[in-house]
Amino acid sequence: MRILGIESSCDDMAAAVVEDGRRVLSSVISSQDAFHQAFRGVVPEIAARRHLETVIPVVEKALTDAGVAPGQLDGIAVTSRPGLIGSLLVGLTAARSLALAWGKPLVTVNHLAAHAWSLQLSGVFDWPHIILLVSGGHTLLLHARGPLDLEILGSTLDDACGEAFDKVAKHLGEGWPGGPAIDRLAKTGDPLAIPYPRVMLDDAAHRYDFSFSGLKTSVLYHTARLARKSDPTASDIAASFQQSAIHTLLEKTRRACRDLGVPRAGIVGGVSANSLLRDLTRGDGEIEWALPPLSVCTDNAAMVAGLGAEVFLRSGPATPDALRPLTRNPDARKVV
Amino acid sequence: MRRLCPTLDATREFARELLTLLEPGQCWILDGAVGAGKTTFTRLLLGALEYRGLFQSPTFTLVQEYGPFPPRLGLVRHADFYRLPPGTRAESLGSEEWFEDGSLIFVEWAQRLPGFEALATHRLSIEPAGGEARLFVAHRLAP
């Protein structure tokens, strides 16, 4: 089954052709970072306008790169939720129009479930497993019982993890997005220079939830108070912050693995590109960790096309009701 | 209105009380330093509205929409302009539309967007007072 995937839920316009859910024939991403940099983050209005200009060229390039003509496709998959309403509308409208013009069936997929599928693009990662989904906009801990059976165990009570990276980077005079800058600075810093807090939220109600606001505040205000060094450098601050944030993420994921007796965990979303996180998950005797290749860590359409094949097999083409864009996942307990 | 909430539970109670004063079309500036609890208070307000879905920080997307919450309230918008550079114009965000559908708006770091700040109707200041304790001061802004 050969599926064209279209992803436009935020600031990246992407299209990809994937065969049988896992074989990526092409994956094209048109990043808008340059347009959002001045605002140090995504501006929904700008994202939607840019998407309008790029959607057709990106789809055309995905087909050309794959060497596939529209007639050779078995269907189209598009992200319909959750995301920025204007951004989603552009992708959805394009997908509906192409499906109609080419006479192909259409399915919609959940962006969060598609990220979960990014673990499947380099082979089968068995279910059940725990998924940590960390990006600029999301910090979620999921229990994946199947490709489309994703229970939400916890989320952030305040800032998303990627947002804390962005704010600390800004504080250190670095550009946006902050993740790569912190990662780079941290390489030459002392991760133990400053004992930043690790907010674990141990009470039963928030056992799998996250909170990054306290850590962010510590970095912005109390930088030097408890520092081992009298004048920590920007590299020390970045390394110590990263140490706290990444360990908190991994500890929570380990906790879910132990509690649920699931010895497998995947980490997806932009923050999964972090090199400390990658180092710490290598050679772990307790948990089998899976991290997607860097090319599919951030938003992409290969994960959408891949999951799309599953949706076609399990539930068939989309009903008219499914073609509405949704700004958020409609359920707090499961990805739907 | 001025209220000292010694615990997070007391803050949750205060959110429930403040809810009775909220009306569609209001725009509340949430004032307070980084870490004061502006986002946490908004989450508690949505909890008081019996919102049971996922709560997301508005920083990444500038604004998050919740609701509608019938019968009293329509959409609730939670915005955060922290990351906007000085001199950003409200038009480039499309934020003028937020005032057209009777939504109730909560905005953090409104001072980064003076054109937007001028449209606010209320201000809620949040000040840390040691540990979980917070001092809240709410007042109506002159039209």
Interface residues (C-beta under 8 A of the other chain):
Chain A: C10 A38 F39 R40 G41 V42 V43 P44 E45 I46 L84 G136 G137 H138 I152 S155 T156 L157 D158 D159 A160 G162 E163 D166 K167 K170 W176 S213 G214 K216 T217 L220 Y221 T327 R328 N329 P330 D331 A332
Chain B: V34 G35 T39 T40 R43 R52 G53 L54 F55 Q56 S57 T59 F60 T61 L62 V63 Q64 E65 Y82 R83 L84 P85 T88 S92 L93 G94
